[in-house]
Amino acid sequence: MLFPQLPLSHLDAPYTMVHINVLKKLMCVLVVILIALTICLWRETRRSYYDPFKIDNNDLQGHRSSEKLNTVKSQGLFREAGQISKTWLGTQNKVKDSISETAENSKKATGSVKVWDKDSSSRNLIPRLQKVRKNYLAMNKYNVTYNGKRNAAKLSPEKLLCQLRDRVNVTMIQGSDGPFSTSEWQQYLPGKSLRETVGHLGHCAVVSSAGSLKSSRLGQEIDSHDAVLRFNGAPIKGFQDDVGQKTTIRLVNSQLVTVEEQQFLREALYNTGILIVWDPAPYHAEIHEWYRKPDYNFFESYKAYRRTHPEQPFYILNPKMQWQLWDILQENSVEHIQPNPPSSGMLGIVIMMTLCDEVDVYEFLPSKRQTDICHYYQKFHDHACTMGAYHPLLFEKNLVKHLNQGTDEDIYTHGKVTLPGFRKVHC
């Protein structure tokens, strides 16, 4: 007797149901596991603070939280300083019971803070930056032939300030300077000197573009100064709480003025305050030599900007100043420094020391927010932005730390160095 043949799907139905039940059970198990993992992760984040940046022995990366005073890892570039304030200890005492043990350990570790060591040397640099420094020493692009003395013993801050005041001539290009004496240039160069334009300045601020300014909440303090100097394309909009909004002077390099991608002639950012442009020159070159062969030929861009904004003061820094400053850096360093001009930051500091009675410099020396993010408005990471590569930045920081008249706690908490204006220096 023949049985009627059932459809194949009917024959497989019991097995299909079994499979579905197994899959349902597996899904339930997976959901339970995911929920358990989520709860564990949530509990773990309650116990500690999340730091999105990797920290290892080669990175001087400070914790971003204002509630924890983690000690900055270093390679000899930072040293222990004085006691932290009672305010910070009070913050430690308010932590929750669930992390009381962590707080106790933190108290023991924060009896002192870490700030820049003014005796830092190139031996403290990571291997990559040591190699870069040696390459620049061998390259010697600007034909540096330093024949000056080298101070075996470190000068006192007072004597070093006198050196800077008497030997670094902060001047702008004038119509009487060689190739600029033509009738064409007379219509472009400002009629007043920089000092006449700014007048007498009391308490001034120099604001670096360092990534550690992010989340600093220093904006109101910065804006309280009589004058504020900023650098290159560092923006204000969207960052007012951290960097303020006042701009009295903006120091820009010739590359920014020249390179089309920077949009110097079209960007409204540069239309506020006084502009100063600087360009690297050969070592102690005369102005006519530099004029014939600038590092970046920015002169046409300068003229074009002046035609569009004739009322805005726009100065060209005399290139002799940069090498006068470099000589002092080399004279007061125990080893050979990069034979390249000082950084915009160091140039800006000395410019403001010439114009002001007192100068606060923000995040030139790194604070507890130290990070390898180069700029507060970008996400580009490079250790060289703090320690230097092209510029002799490490040695500039040594000098600035030696001259600091503020406290180590100001450096640690605010990244602030306080320097006297040259008018207040008695030699």
C-alpha positions as CSV (number, residue, x, y, z in Angstrom):
1,M,0.0,0.0,0.0
2,L,1.3,3.3,-1.0
3,F,1.3,6.1,1.6
4,P,0.6,9.6,0.4
5,Q,3.9,11.6,0.2
6,L,3.9,14.5,2.6
7,P,5.6,17.8,1.6
8,L,9.2,18.0,2.6
9,S,8.5,21.0,4.7
10,H,6.1,19.0,6.9
11,L,8.6,16.3,7.5
12,D,11.2,19.0,8.6
13,A,8.9,20.9,10.9
14,P,9.7,19.2,14.2
15,Y,13.4,19.7,13.6
16,T,12.9,23.4,12.6
17,M,11.0,24.0,15.9
18,V,13.9,22.5,17.9
19,H,16.4,24.8,16.2
20,I,14.3,27.8,16.8
21,N,14.0,27.0,20.5
22,V,17.8,26.5,20.8
23,L,18.4,29.9,19.1
24,K,16.0,31.6,21.5
25,K,17.8,30.1,24.5
26,L,21.1,31.2,23.1
27,M,19.8,34.7,22.5
28,C,18.5,34.9,26.0
29,V,21.9,33.8,27.4
30,L,23.7,36.4,25.2
31,V,21.3,39.2,26.5
32,V,22.0,38.2,30.1
33,I,25.8,38.2,29.5
34,L,25.6,41.7,27.8
35,I,23.5,43.1,30.7
36,A,26.0,41.7,33.2
37,L,29.0,43.2,31.2
38,T,27.2,46.6,31.0
39,I,26.6,46.6,34.8
40,C,30.3,45.7,35.5
41,L,31.5,48.4,33.1
42,W,29.3,51.0,34.7
43,R,30.5,50.0,38.2
44,E,34.1,50.3,37.0
45,T,33.6,53.7,35.6
46,R,32.2,54.8,38.9
47,R,35.4,53.7,40.6
48,S,37.8,55.6,38.4
49,Y,38.1,58.5,35.9
50,Y,38.3,57.8,32.2
51,D,41.3,59.3,30.5
52,P,41.0,59.1,26.7
53,F,44.7,59.5,26.1
54,K,47.2,56.7,26.4
55,I,49.8,57.3,29.1
56,D,53.2,55.6,29.0
57,N,56.8,56.4,30.0
58,N,57.4,58.4,26.9
59,D,54.4,60.7,27.2
60,L,54.2,63.7,29.6
61,Q,50.4,63.4,29.7
62,G,48.6,64.9,32.7
63,H,45.1,63.9,33.8
64,R,42.4,66.2,32.6
65,S,40.2,66.0,35.6
66,S,40.4,69.0,37.9
67,E,39.4,66.8,40.9
68,K,42.4,64.5,40.8
69,L,46.0,65.6,41.1
70,N,47.8,62.7,39.4
71,T,51.6,63.1,39.3
72,V,52.8,63.8,35.7
73,K,55.0,61.1,34.3
74,S,58.3,62.5,33.2
75,Q,61.8,61.8,31.9
76,G,63.6,64.4,34.0
77,L,61.9,67.3,32.3
78,F,59.7,68.0,35.4
79,R,60.8,68.4,39.0
80,E,59.0,68.4,42.3
81,A,58.0,71.8,43.7
82,G,56.3,73.3,46.7
83,Q,53.3,72.2,48.6
84,I,49.9,72.2,46.9
85,S,47.2,74.6,48.2
86,K,44.7,73.7,51.0
87,T,42.0,74.1,48.3
88,W,43.3,71.1,46.4
89,L,43.6,69.0,49.6
90,G,40.1,70.0,50.5
91,T,38.9,68.7,47.1
92,Q,40.6,65.4,47.9
93,N,38.8,65.2,51.2
94,K,35.4,65.4,49.6
95,V,35.7,62.2,47.5
96,K,33.0,59.6,48.0
97,D,33.5,56.7,50.4
98,S,33.5,54.3,47.5
99,I,36.9,55.6,46.4
100,S,38.3,56.6,49.9
101,E,41.3,54.3,49.5
102,T,42.2,55.9,46.2
103,A,41.9,59.3,47.7
104,E,44.2,58.4,50.6
105,N,46.8,57.1,48.2
106,S,46.4,60.3,46.1
107,K,47.0,62.5,49.1
108,K,50.3,60.8,49.8
109,A,51.4,61.3,46.2
110,T,50.4,64.9,46.0
111,G,52.4,66.5,48.8
112,S,54.3,68.1,45.9
113,V,53.6,69.0,42.3
114,K,55.6,68.5,39.1
115,V,56.7,71.5,37.1
116,W,59.2,72.1,34.4
117,D,62.8,71.5,35.4
118,K,64.9,74.5,34.3
119,D,68.0,72.3,34.0
120,S,66.3,70.0,31.4
121,S,68.6,68.8,28.6
122,S,68.3,67.0,25.3
123,R,69.2,63.7,27.0
124,N,65.6,63.8,28.5
125,L,64.0,63.9,25.0
126,I,62.5,60.8,23.5
127,P,64.8,59.1,21.0
128,R,62.9,60.4,18.0
129,L,63.3,64.0,19.1
130,Q,66.9,63.5,20.0
131,K,67.5,62.3,16.4
132,V,65.6,65.3,15.0
133,R,67.7,67.7,17.0
134,K,70.9,66.1,15.8
135,N,69.7,66.4,12.2
136,Y,69.0,70.1,12.6
137,L,72.4,70.6,14.1
138,A,74.0,69.0,11.1
139,M,71.8,70.8,8.6
140,N,72.4,74.3,9.9
141,K,70.1,75.9,7.3
142,Y,70.7,79.5,8.4
143,N,74.5,79.3,8.4
144,V,74.8,79.8,12.2
145,T,78.4,80.5,13.2
146,Y,78.2,81.2,16.9
147,N,81.5,82.4,18.4
148,G,80.2,83.9,21.6
149,K,81.0,82.7,25.1
150,R,79.2,80.0,27.0
151,N,78.3,80.6,30.6
152,A,79.7,77.7,32.7
153,A,77.7,78.9,35.7
154,K,74.0,79.8,35.4
155,L,73.4,83.5,35.6
156,S,71.0,84.9,38.2
157,P,67.5,85.8,36.9
158,E,68.4,89.4,37.4
159,K,71.5,89.3,35.2
160,L,69.7,87.3,32.6
161,L,66.9,89.8,32.4
162,C,69.5,92.5,31.9
163,Q,71.0,90.6,29.0
164,L,67.6,90.3,27.3
165,R,66.8,94.0,27.9
166,D,70.1,95.3,26.7
167,R,71.0,92.9,23.8
168,V,67.6,92.1,22.2
169,N,66.5,95.0,20.2
170,V,62.7,94.6,19.6
171,T,62.1,96.8,16.6
172,M,59.9,96.7,13.5
173,I,60.9,97.4,9.9
174,Q,60.9,101.1,9.2
175,G,61.0,103.2,6.0
176,S,64.6,104.0,6.6
177,D,65.7,100.3,6.5
178,G,67.5,99.8,3.2
179,P,65.2,98.2,0.7
180,F,62.1,99.5,2.4
181,S,63.1,103.1,1.8
182,T,61.3,103.2,-1.6
183,S,58.2,105.3,-2.2
184,E,56.2,102.2,-2.8
185,W,57.0,100.8,0.6
186,Q,56.3,104.1,2.3
187,Q,52.6,103.7,1.6
188,Y,52.4,100.3,3.3
189,L,54.5,100.5,6.4
190,P,52.7,101.9,9.5
191,G,53.3,105.6,10.2
192,K,53.5,105.1,14.0
193,S,55.9,102.8,15.9
194,L,54.5,99.8,17.7
195,R,55.1,101.5,21.1
196,E,53.2,104.6,20.0
197,T,50.3,102.5,18.7
198,V,49.9,100.4,21.9
199,G,50.8,103.2,24.4
200,H,51.8,102.3,28.0
201,L,50.7,98.8,28.9
202,G,50.6,97.5,32.4
203,H,49.6,93.9,33.0
204,C,49.7,91.8,29.8
205,A,49.0,88.2,28.8
206,V,50.7,86.0,26.2
207,V,48.4,83.1,25.3
208,S,50.0,80.1,23.7
209,S,48.1,77.8,21.4
210,A,48.9,74.7,23.5
211,G,46.4,71.8,23.7
212,S,46.5,72.0,27.5
213,L,44.5,75.3,27.3
214,K,41.5,73.1,26.5
215,S,39.1,72.9,29.5
216,S,41.3,75.3,31.4
217,R,38.5,77.9,32.1
218,L,41.1,80.6,32.0
219,G,39.2,82.9,29.6
220,Q,38.0,85.4,32.2
221,E,41.4,85.7,33.8
222,I,43.1,86.2,30.4
223,D,40.6,88.9,29.4
224,S,41.3,90.8,32.6
225,H,44.7,91.9,31.3
226,D,45.4,95.2,29.7
227,A,46.6,93.6,26.5
228,V,46.6,90.1,25.1
229,L,49.0,88.6,22.5
230,R,48.0,85.5,20.5
231,F,49.7,83.5,17.8
232,N,49.1,82.6,14.2
233,G,45.6,81.2,13.4
234,A,44.6,80.4,17.0
235,P,40.8,81.0,17.1
236,I,38.7,82.6,19.8
237,K,35.2,81.7,18.7
238,G,34.0,78.7,20.5
239,F,36.9,78.7,23.0
240,Q,36.2,81.9,24.9
241,D,35.8,80.1,28.2
242,D,39.3,78.7,28.0
243,V,41.3,81.3,26.1
244,G,39.3,84.6,26.4
245,Q,38.2,86.8,23.6
246,K,40.4,89.9,23.8
247,T,43.2,90.2,21.2
248,T,45.5,93.2,21.2
249,I,48.4,91.8,19.1
250,R,48.6,88.7,16.9
251,L,52.0,87.5,16.0
252,V,52.0,85.4,12.7
253,N,54.8,83.7,10.9
254,S,55.6,84.3,7.2
255,Q,54.5,80.8,6.2
256,L,50.9,81.5,7.4
257,V,50.9,84.8,5.5
258,T,52.1,83.3,2.3
259,V,50.6,79.8,2.0
260,E,47.3,80.0,0.2
261,E,45.7,77.2,2.2
262,Q,45.9,79.4,5.3
263,Q,43.6,82.0,3.7
264,F,45.3,84.9,5.5
265,L,43.9,87.4,3.1
266,R,40.3,86.2,3.5
267,E,40.0,85.0,7.1
268,A,38.2,87.5,9.4
269,L,40.2,86.2,12.4
270,Y,43.1,88.3,11.4
271,N,41.1,91.6,11.2
272,T,41.2,92.2,14.9
273,G,44.0,94.0,16.8
274,I,47.6,94.7,15.7
275,L,49.3,92.2,13.4
276,I,53.1,91.5,13.5
277,V,54.6,89.1,10.9
278,W,58.1,87.6,11.3
279,D,60.3,85.6,8.9
280,P,63.5,83.7,9.6
281,A,66.6,85.3,8.2
282,P,70.2,83.9,7.8
283,Y,72.2,84.2,11.0
284,H,72.8,87.9,11.7
285,A,72.1,88.8,8.1
286,E,71.7,92.4,7.0
287,I,68.2,93.5,6.1
288,H,69.0,93.8,2.4
289,E,70.3,90.2,2.3
290,W,67.2,88.9,4.0
291,Y,64.9,91.0,1.7
292,R,66.4,89.4,-1.4
293,K,65.9,85.9,-0.1
294,P,63.4,85.6,2.7
295,D,62.5,82.2,4.1
296,Y,58.9,82.7,2.8
297,N,58.4,85.5,0.3
298,F,55.5,87.1,2.2
299,F,56.0,90.7,1.0
300,E,53.4,90.7,-1.7
301,S,50.8,89.1,0.7
302,Y,51.7,91.8,3.2
303,K,51.0,94.5,0.6
304,A,47.8,93.0,-0.5
305,Y,46.5,92.8,3.1
306,R,47.5,96.4,3.7
307,R,45.6,97.5,0.6
308,T,42.5,95.8,1.9
309,H,42.9,96.9,5.5
310,P,44.8,100.2,5.5
311,E,43.6,101.3,8.9
312,Q,44.7,98.1,10.7
313,P,48.3,98.4,12.1
314,F,50.5,95.7,10.5
315,Y,54.2,95.5,11.4
316,I,57.1,93.5,10.1
317,L,59.4,92.3,12.9
318,N,63.1,93.2,12.2
319,P,64.8,89.9,11.6
320,K,67.9,90.9,13.6
321,M,65.9,90.5,16.8
322,Q,65.4,86.7,16.5
323,W,69.2,86.0,16.3
324,Q,70.0,88.4,19.1
325,L,67.6,86.3,21.2
326,W,69.0,83.1,19.9
327,D,72.5,84.1,21.0
328,I,71.4,84.6,24.6
329,L,69.7,81.2,24.5
330,Q,72.9,79.5,23.3
331,E,75.1,81.5,25.7
332,N,73.1,80.3,28.6
333,S,72.7,76.6,27.5
334,V,75.3,74.0,28.4
335,E,74.9,72.2,25.1
336,H,74.4,73.1,21.5
337,I,70.9,74.2,20.7
338,Q,69.1,73.9,17.3
339,P,70.6,76.5,14.9
340,N,67.1,77.7,14.0
341,P,65.3,80.8,15.1
342,P,63.4,80.9,18.4
343,S,59.8,79.9,18.4
344,S,56.9,82.3,17.8
345,G,56.1,81.8,21.5
346,M,59.5,83.0,22.7
347,L,59.5,85.9,20.3
348,G,56.1,87.0,21.5
349,I,57.1,86.8,25.1
350,V,60.1,89.1,24.6
351,I,58.0,91.5,22.5
352,M,55.5,91.9,25.4
353,M,58.2,92.2,28.0
354,T,59.3,95.2,25.9
355,L,55.9,96.8,25.9
356,C,54.4,95.9,29.3
357,D,55.2,96.3,33.0
358,E,54.4,92.7,33.7
359,V,53.6,89.7,31.6
360,D,51.7,86.5,32.4
361,V,52.4,83.7,29.9
362,Y,49.9,80.9,29.7
363,E,50.8,77.3,28.9
364,F,54.2,78.0,27.5
365,L,55.3,75.8,30.4
366,P,52.9,73.0,30.7
367,S,50.4,72.7,33.5
368,K,48.7,69.6,35.1
369,R,46.7,69.5,31.9
370,Q,49.8,68.6,29.9
371,T,49.0,66.8,26.7
372,D,50.7,65.9,23.4
373,I,47.8,67.5,21.5
374,C,49.5,70.4,19.8
375,H,46.8,73.1,19.7
376,Y,43.6,73.6,21.7
377,Y,41.6,74.0,18.5
378,Q,42.9,70.8,16.7
379,K,43.4,67.1,17.4
380,F,46.9,66.8,16.0
381,H,49.2,64.9,18.4
382,D,53.0,65.4,18.5
383,H,55.4,65.3,21.5
384,A,57.5,67.9,19.6
385,C,54.9,70.6,20.2
386,T,55.9,70.7,23.9
387,M,59.6,69.6,23.7
388,G,60.7,71.2,20.5
389,A,62.1,69.9,17.2
390,Y,62.7,72.7,14.7
391,H,62.8,75.4,17.3
392,P,65.1,75.2,20.4
393,L,61.9,75.0,22.5
394,L,63.3,72.9,25.3
395,F,66.0,75.5,26.0
396,E,63.5,78.4,25.7
397,K,61.4,76.8,28.4
398,N,64.5,76.4,30.6
399,L,65.1,80.1,30.4
400,V,61.5,81.1,31.0
401,K,61.3,78.9,34.1
402,H,64.5,80.4,35.4
403,L,63.0,83.9,35.0
404,N,59.6,83.1,36.5
405,Q,58.6,85.4,39.3
406,G,55.4,83.6,40.0
407,T,54.9,80.4,42.0
408,D,55.3,76.8,41.0
409,E,51.6,76.2,41.9
410,D,50.6,78.8,39.3
411,I,52.5,76.8,36.7
412,Y,50.9,73.5,37.8
413,T,47.3,74.7,38.1
414,H,47.2,77.5,35.4
415,G,50.2,76.9,33.3
416,K,51.1,80.5,34.2
417,V,54.5,82.1,34.3
418,T,54.9,85.7,35.5
419,L,57.7,87.8,34.0
420,P,58.7,91.4,34.6
421,G,58.6,94.0,31.8
422,F,62.0,95.4,30.9
423,R,60.9,98.8,32.2
424,K,60.9,97.2,35.7
425,V,64.3,95.7,35.4
426,H,67.1,97.5,37.2
427,C,70.6,96.6,36.0
